Amino acid sequence: MEQADNNEREAVNEAASDPRESLRRGLTEEIKRLRRFSNRGLWALSLFLMVSTIAWRDFWFLPSAATIVASLGAPPTPQIISLVLILYTFSAIILSLSRMMAGLRHSSSFCHVGYLLVFYLFYYFAEALPDNYWAVFGAGFTILCMESYRIWTFCNDNILKKHEQLAFLERTGRLPVEEPDVSD
Amino acid sequence: MFDKIAGRALVPVGIVVTGFLVVCFVLLHSAIKNVVIRDSVGHANNLAGIVLKSTRYAMLKSDRELNSTIIRNISEQDGVQHVRIFNKKGIVAFSSKPEEVNRQVDKKAEGCVVCHEKAAPMTSLGNMQKARTFKNGAGTEVIAITAPIYNEPECANAACHVHPASQKILGTLDIGLSREATLHALASIRAQMIIFSVLTLVLTIAGVIALLKMIVLVPMQKLQEYTERSERNSTLSQPTDLPYELDKIAKSYYFIRKKLTDVERQSVKTADSAAACEKK
């Protein structure tokens, strides 16, 4: 254990003394981080599929809708919930497309799973889940597929860029000069 | 697929259009289904009202034969599955099926439990609460309406049979109508919506592919062919037929390439003249 700590400390000291090594290490770390980040959308999609399975089984562990309505009051009508679901789907897709266009690093996938769970719950309380289950499922699948695609393309493009920087570093011993963004 | 412009552009468009269409399709179908069901419940309620009004006089006169005839005639109408009138004790007083008359009905049975689930039964129900759906013995989907027969001053004061004025409900009418027509209409609406959604999806994707090909992919291919041709040939011609910004890119490439060729020629000429000088 102590030996490993010493080795790591030596490696850090060596890296600090050799700027090329430190840059190389930084770039490799960034590539690893991007690879991990690229799976985020798929994790969110898997979580959503799990939530959907629970909703498909009609939230068996929750008290009946009538009991909840008796204690919390009447839920919104299914028409209102559907209207909000359409608005939410539309704006989430537009947001995702805008982020894709701007090339922003944004990791919002998991909060969409939360919003979709709320829709499932509202339909359950309004006793309209069987009729509207596929609407929420379709909305969630579309939004999370878009988010996964956006995150995946963002990470892939950046990994490619980092690999090019790494190759440039190996050739010249320094990082390439960043070109100004044309879209700015 | 994802390393080409076409793949990268079409995948998000496909996901977005398909997903949004599916969501709208399901929600619209659900809304239409609700409207159709509400409409059919309203229709069944009206029919129950007509039956009650038709039998009212016979009930006031306590004319069992007239009541039975009215109920039998109504049940012969297309789409009417059953008509029953229960008395206060839950015994079938009149029915379109003679074998059911004088039978006791369980208050916990479907259709009765809505009012009888608590100790004191409910005396008024909304239109949707009066309706229940089930599959009957013949395998037909049925929508049944349970309409209460209220006590009225004429009933309480009638000479023939006395109901105390305090008794609110005298009995119930249970009428069952076939849902086949409603379900058929819903299936037809669903099929038409699926066809409409698929056509919209195909048209959108085809439109995007056509525009992408016309505006981006074909000009890009031309630009690629131009640069490849100029790499092979030493003589370079001005780019033609390239639309939008691609024309500027091709022209910039042409001028850079021309300058490079000039520089190369210049250096060859200098090297030749240097060699000639050395010979001299």
Interface residues (C-beta under 8 A of the other chain):
Chain A: P78 Q79 S82 L85 I86 T89 F90 I93 L97 M100 A128 D131 N132 W134 A135 G138 A139 F141 T142 I143 C145 M146 Y149 T153 N156
Chain B: F2 R8 V11 P12 I15 V16 T18 G19 F20 V22 V23 C24 V26 L27 S30 A31 K33 N34
